[in-house]
Amino acid sequence: MKYLYLSLLMFVTVTVTAQKKSFQSAVGIGGIGGYHYGAFAFSFEPRFNFYEFSEKESLSIGACFAMGPSYYDYSTDKGYGGPGPIQPGWMVNVPVTVNYTFGNAATPRSYKYMGYSIGAGYAAHNGRREVDPGPGIDTTEVHAHGLVLDGRINFPMGNSSWSLQSSYMFNFSNNNPDVKGIFSMSLLYNIGIRIHQHRERRHYEHPREYYHELDREMRKKKKEDRRRIMAPRGS
């Protein structure tokens, strides 16, 4: 079995080394929520494209770090004294995923097209909440980790690229039995992905010298054509 793992590792290493690679990043805002738990998130995602099939198709590994204020108001749903104030806390979410991306933002050179991305990986989540006594609810800390599924739509806007990203993490931790999973959604700006490519100048956008040279060439050609017509036959 160890030889199989070693062979797979060597194959992946050689494949990654032989292919074109690139780096991308994105920033954005969004929200994260679970059962009786929610947070506002500021996101930053570094992404490494380790296998580029073409300019519009890639495999990448990335980590969409998210941080922001969280809140929890357990008493509003369980009748412990009626609605209570929202209690702020703090949240950190770190998923690491391998993604397949096609179209827009698949690589730094993928420009105008719409695109999509799907991926899977593992995530860790830490947050804080205020709770009232209740069955299975006995801690103000949220510590979760587990399998995460990621999907996004990449689209051009103006001369920039944006992504609407969503993910769901299955909570494998026993710390918070009421939080079965954590859902997130973000709007991300893909840094450095321009949409409008450089275009050649149109004929009326060239400098004046260009037209003078073109006019000289046309006059020269007309003289040569006139000389050829007027030349005696057989000469």
Backbone torsions as a table, in degrees:
resi	resn	phi	psi	omega
1	MET	NA	-38.5	-178.5
2	LYS	-64.4	-30.3	178.1
3	TYR	-70.4	-32.7	176.2
4	LEU	-64.7	-46.5	178.3
5	TYR	-61.7	-40.6	-180.0
6	LEU	-64.8	-40.1	178.8
7	SER	-65.5	-42.4	178.2
8	LEU	-63.2	-41.2	179.0
9	LEU	-63.4	-42.9	178.8
10	MET	-65.0	-39.0	179.5
11	PHE	-64.4	-45.6	179.2
12	VAL	-63.4	-41.5	-179.6
13	THR	-62.7	-46.0	179.9
14	VAL	-65.8	-41.0	-179.6
15	THR	-63.6	-46.3	-178.9
16	VAL	-65.0	-39.6	-179.0
17	THR	-65.2	-34.4	-173.9
18	ALA	-81.4	-15.2	-173.8
19	GLN	-99.0	157.5	175.5
20	LYS	-67.6	138.8	-176.5
21	LYS	-129.5	158.7	178.7
22	SER	-156.9	166.7	-178.6
23	PHE	-125.5	139.8	177.6
24	GLN	-136.8	165.9	175.6
25	SER	-151.0	160.8	-178.8
26	ALA	-149.4	153.2	175.2
27	VAL	-132.5	155.4	179.9
28	GLY	-177.5	-171.4	178.9
29	ILE	-133.1	158.8	179.6
30	GLY	-176.8	-161.0	-179.3
31	GLY	-138.8	152.9	179.2
32	ILE	-133.0	138.6	-178.2
33	GLY	-150.5	155.4	173.9
34	GLY	-144.3	-166.3	-179.8
35	TYR	-67.8	115.6	-177.2
36	HIS	55.5	41.1	-176.6
37	TYR	-159.3	137.1	179.1
38	GLY	-154.1	161.0	-178.5
39	ALA	-156.5	150.4	170.3
40	PHE	-95.4	140.0	-170.4
41	ALA	-129.7	137.4	165.1
42	PHE	-102.5	127.2	-170.9
43	SER	-116.2	146.0	170.8
44	PHE	-139.4	129.3	-176.9
45	GLU	-128.3	109.3	165.8
46	PRO	-84.6	141.9	-176.4
47	ARG	-140.7	132.6	-180.0
48	PHE	-113.7	116.7	176.6
49	ASN	-84.0	101.5	-175.9
50	PHE	-90.9	-9.3	177.5
51	TYR	-148.3	114.0	178.2
52	GLU	-108.9	111.6	175.8
53	PHE	-68.9	-36.3	177.7
54	SER	-162.2	-173.1	177.4
55	GLU	-67.8	-16.5	-176.0
56	LYS	-118.1	18.4	-177.1
57	GLU	-155.8	127.9	-175.3
58	SER	-153.7	159.6	166.7
59	LEU	-110.5	136.9	-175.4
60	SER	-143.4	161.5	171.6
61	ILE	-122.2	131.8	-176.1
62	GLY	-146.7	165.3	178.7
63	ALA	-137.0	110.4	-177.7
64	CYS	-92.5	83.8	-179.8
65	PHE	-65.3	136.6	178.5
66	ALA	-135.7	135.0	176.6
67	MET	-138.7	148.8	177.2
68	GLY	170.5	175.0	180.0
69	PRO	-74.1	139.8	178.2
70	SER	-118.0	162.9	178.9
71	TYR	-147.4	160.9	179.7
72	TYR	-159.5	132.7	179.2
73	ASP	-135.4	83.5	-174.2
74	TYR	-69.2	-31.4	-173.9
75	SER	-67.4	-23.2	-178.5
76	THR	-66.8	-24.7	-176.7
77	ASP	-105.0	-18.1	-174.8
78	LYS	-110.0	0.3	174.2
79	GLY	76.7	22.2	178.3
80	TYR	-86.2	80.2	176.9
81	GLY	84.7	10.4	178.9
82	GLY	84.0	-177.1	-178.2
83	PRO	-58.3	136.4	178.5
84	GLY	-117.9	173.0	-178.6
85	PRO	-72.2	151.7	174.9
86	ILE	-70.9	127.2	-177.8
87	GLN	-102.2	118.1	-177.5
88	PRO	-78.2	151.7	173.8
89	GLY	-144.2	-154.2	-179.5
90	TRP	-141.7	147.2	-173.5
91	MET	-134.7	142.7	172.4
92	VAL	-133.2	128.3	-179.4
93	ASN	-128.3	126.5	-176.5
94	VAL	-131.8	96.0	172.0
95	PRO	-97.7	141.3	172.7
96	VAL	-118.5	119.0	-173.6
97	THR	-131.6	154.6	169.5
98	VAL	-105.3	124.7	-173.3
99	ASN	-122.1	144.3	168.4
100	TYR	-103.3	124.8	-177.1
101	THR	-124.8	135.9	177.4
102	PHE	-130.3	135.8	176.7
103	GLY	90.5	-140.7	-176.2
104	ASN	-54.0	132.1	176.7
105	ALA	67.6	13.4	174.9
106	ALA	-65.3	-35.9	174.3
107	THR	-141.0	169.1	176.4
108	PRO	-63.4	-11.2	-178.0
109	ARG	-106.4	7.9	179.5
110	SER	-93.1	110.1	-163.1
111	TYR	-98.8	-90.1	-159.8
112	LYS	-77.9	-20.2	-164.7
113	TYR	-76.1	156.1	164.1
114	MET	-69.2	156.6	-179.0
115	GLY	-149.0	171.7	177.5
116	TYR	-147.1	163.3	-178.8
117	SER	-148.9	139.5	173.9
118	ILE	-132.2	148.2	-178.7
119	GLY	-164.5	172.4	178.7
120	ALA	-149.4	156.0	180.0
121	GLY	-177.4	-147.1	-177.9
122	TYR	-134.7	145.7	-175.1
123	ALA	-136.8	154.6	172.5
124	ALA	-127.7	141.8	-175.7
125	HIS	-138.5	130.5	174.7
126	ASN	-128.9	133.5	179.0
127	GLY	-151.5	176.1	179.9
128	ARG	-133.4	144.1	-179.8
129	ARG	-148.3	161.3	174.7
130	GLU	-103.6	131.6	-175.2
131	VAL	-129.4	157.7	169.4
132	ASP	-103.7	157.8	178.8
133	PRO	-58.4	136.7	179.1
134	GLY	-171.6	165.8	-179.3
135	PRO	-59.7	120.9	177.3
136	GLY	75.9	2.7	-178.0
137	ILE	-117.9	96.3	-175.4
138	ASP	-137.4	19.8	-178.8
139	THR	-144.0	147.5	176.4
140	THR	-92.1	-1.7	-179.2
141	GLU	-102.2	142.9	172.5
142	VAL	-115.0	112.9	177.3
143	HIS	-123.4	109.4	-176.5
144	ALA	-132.6	152.5	173.7
145	HIS	-157.4	156.1	179.6
146	GLY	160.7	-175.6	179.2
147	LEU	-62.8	136.6	178.5
148	VAL	-126.0	136.6	175.0
149	LEU	-110.5	135.0	-173.4
150	ASP	-127.0	138.7	175.2
151	GLY	-146.1	148.5	179.9
152	ARG	-155.3	157.0	173.4
153	ILE	-114.6	125.7	179.3
154	ASN	-104.7	133.8	-175.2
155	PHE	-145.9	149.2	175.9
156	PRO	-81.7	144.9	174.4
157	MET	-144.1	114.7	-173.9
158	GLY	63.7	-126.0	176.8
159	ASN	-110.4	37.6	-178.4
160	SER	-142.2	169.0	-178.6
161	SER	-119.7	137.1	-178.3
162	TRP	-131.0	157.8	178.1
163	SER	-132.4	136.1	169.6
164	LEU	-101.9	108.6	-170.5
165	GLN	-111.6	139.0	174.3
166	SER	-139.3	150.1	179.4
167	SER	-150.8	160.0	176.4
168	TYR	-137.7	128.0	178.5
169	MET	-108.2	125.9	174.0
170	PHE	-83.3	123.6	-175.6
171	ASN	-81.3	113.0	177.9
172	PHE	-93.9	-3.2	-177.0
173	SER	-83.5	150.7	177.0
174	ASN	-96.4	4.5	-177.0
175	ASN	-68.7	-34.7	-176.6
176	ASN	-131.0	86.8	-175.8
177	PRO	-64.9	-21.4	179.3
178	ASP	-79.8	-18.8	-179.5
179	VAL	-96.3	94.6	-178.1
180	LYS	-76.7	-27.7	-179.4
181	GLY	-165.9	167.2	-178.8
182	ILE	-129.8	127.1	-179.1
183	PHE	-105.7	142.6	177.0
184	SER	-137.7	151.8	175.4
185	MET	-145.5	135.3	-176.5
186	SER	-141.8	153.1	168.7
187	LEU	-107.8	117.6	-173.1
188	LEU	-114.6	139.9	172.6
189	TYR	-98.8	120.5	-179.4
190	ASN	-82.6	108.8	-172.9
191	ILE	-68.4	130.0	172.0
192	GLY	81.3	4.2	178.0
193	ILE	-92.6	100.1	179.2
194	ARG	-87.3	154.7	-175.9
195	ILE	-101.8	-44.6	-176.9
196	HIS	-83.7	117.7	178.9
197	GLN	-79.5	160.4	175.1
198	HIS	-65.5	133.3	-179.5
199	ARG	-118.3	155.8	177.1
200	GLU	-70.7	150.0	178.1
201	ARG	-67.6	143.2	172.8
202	ARG	-75.5	165.4	-172.6
203	HIS	-62.4	-28.1	-178.2
204	TYR	-90.3	3.5	-179.0
205	GLU	-104.6	4.3	-179.9
206	HIS	-79.1	158.0	177.6
207	PRO	-67.8	165.4	-175.1
208	ARG	-60.4	-36.8	-178.9
209	GLU	-60.2	-32.0	179.7
210	TYR	-62.4	-42.3	-178.6
211	TYR	-71.7	-35.1	176.2
212	HIS	-62.2	-43.7	179.4
213	GLU	-66.0	-39.9	178.0
214	LEU	-63.5	-40.0	178.9
215	ASP	-65.2	-40.3	177.1
216	ARG	-63.0	-40.9	178.8
217	GLU	-64.7	-38.8	179.7
218	MET	-67.9	-41.6	177.8
219	ARG	-64.2	-39.8	178.6
220	LYS	-62.7	-41.7	-179.7
221	LYS	-66.5	-38.7	178.6
222	LYS	-63.7	-41.4	177.9
223	LYS	-61.8	-43.5	179.2
224	GLU	-64.6	-38.7	177.8
225	ASP	-65.9	-40.7	179.6
226	ARG	-65.9	-40.4	179.3
227	ARG	-65.5	-36.8	179.7
228	ARG	-68.2	-36.2	-179.0
229	ILE	-71.5	-39.8	-176.1
230	MET	-81.6	-12.1	-179.1
231	ALA	-68.1	139.0	179.3
232	PRO	-60.6	145.7	179.8
233	ARG	-68.5	142.0	178.0
234	GLY	83.2	-4.6	179.9
235	SER	-83.8	NA	NA
